[in-house]
Amino acid sequence: MTIDISSQHKKTGPAGFINKAGLSLFFITIAGSFLRLYRLSRQSFWLDEAYSVMMSKNIFTLWFNQWKDSSPPLYYGLLHFWSFLFGNGEFALRLLSALFGILLIPLIFAAGKTIFNKNVGIYAALLVAISPIHIYYSQEVKMYSLLSFLSLASFFLLFLSLENKRAVYWAGYVLTTVFCLYTHNYGVLLLFAEICFFALFFRRNRVMLRQFVLCQLIILSICLPRVFVLSRQLTMGMNPWIDACALKDLVSTFSHFCLLSWRLPLTGYVSVVLKIQMALFILIFLFGISARQRQRSFLLAYLTPIVFAFLISFGVPIYVAGRYDLLVFPAFCLVIAVGLDRIRFTPLHFFVLAAIIACTATVLHQYYFIYKKSNDRAVADYLQRYAGREDVIVATELSITPFEYYWMRDFTPRLFQFPDGPRAFLERRALEGEPDYIDEQVGKIINKVYPLLNDRNKLWVLYQPMSFSRKLITRLRNDLIYAGQIEFPPGDNLNQVTAVYIFETK
């Protein structure tokens, strides 16, 4: 099977672009840009964002020690040079993710218009522009907005290469695929999906087969170091926080793509909105995925990485709904756009669009004005105001990294990590509350901290509500004078400080 799109390129050029579709894309891009830049620095950095900043400062070491981090190094490298040019403030650092989030809007329009028609391009661009989950990750110092952009660029350029047989498209395909593989480990799943796409629909063309195989060999040769790193990490348990896979994860992916991208305060009204949006998207998704074969082949192939991830997770847990699945988020938007385009009854068409926009606006209001991501900034500000130069601070592994980012005093704090280990990595033994391991870690931190305490300083403990923190607090209450605690309302991130305990020597 060959997908013929030549007829769709007959009326291109500058004159053909300045039309209703071009104007619609312009205003949609402006709206999407505003939504990604609006209140960009309101939320505090949380663990993952602070970790990205920390990793970006050591990119040269990171490239030669990739096995120590579960994420490929490309995003950290980009962030390193970005921060060199624009600074290390919250707005500046998040602007990189916002940029890739904005760029996805015209890219998905081009893909939708080329593969399907201009209406599909416009609807897909609109869905990306107002998507709560994509706005969320466009305002976070992580690689997920870049991942969505590169995955679509890779699959779209493969499609153009197979249809137009131009060297520039093949070169672009190789480049974006390599970038995707060095952005996130799910890039491997995207490559498998692309190989399946070619094998099913284009394998009989010998010229294309040679070109495609050559591209795969180039990609493999460039990414071979990453393949070795990934194979080693699979045996190391790099992500102990990922649970075993279940069918609910696929449902969660769908709900995140529809509307739910964080732990919203689920009032009765918001719950109704979520149900309405989910029902609409389920119907439209089924309508879009049942389109004629020529359209369905691209969409089904682009969605298959999620199926691969789901099946692999029964052996090695790698599926994270609402995060790693951003790889195929553009495919979801294209399916919904095709479904919207197939609604021919005009009143129903406008009603569905209005309902989607209204429901999304409700959720975005929650995000911009009610939702709280983290309290790490507030915790660091409090200690900077009241902790003295000689005081000792103990922070958990999952709170120490953002604390270090926000520390702006003119002296380095006497800061210790508990339990001991790499930054932002918590062993499964700590997560599961293994008694012997926690007792060992409590003994280690006490041996480090107690010799530094005297009647002129205090011990501050950044408390995280987990078993290892509770055991440490119990021991300190027995050995030291409990001088009080300060409570901090928790945000969306479950692995954060909820209180700061203060101790003095007896």
NORWOBEL-V606532 format. One record per helix or strand of 3 or more residues. SS is the DSSP state (H for helix, E for strand). FROM is the first residue (numbers start at 1). LEN is the number of residues. If there is no record, write none. Layout:
<<SS,FROM,LEN> <SS,FROM,LEN>>
//
This chain:
<<H,6,4> <H,14,4> <H,20,18> <H,47,10> <H,59,6> <H,66,3> <H,74,13> <H,90,26> <H,118,13> <H,132,7> <H,144,21> <H,167,15> <H,187,15> <H,206,29> <H,247,12> <H,268,22> <H,293,20> <H,324,18> <H,346,24> <H,376,11> <E,392,5> <H,397,10> <E,414,5> <H,428,4> <H,435,18> <E,459,6> <H,467,13> <E,481,7> <E,497,8>>
//
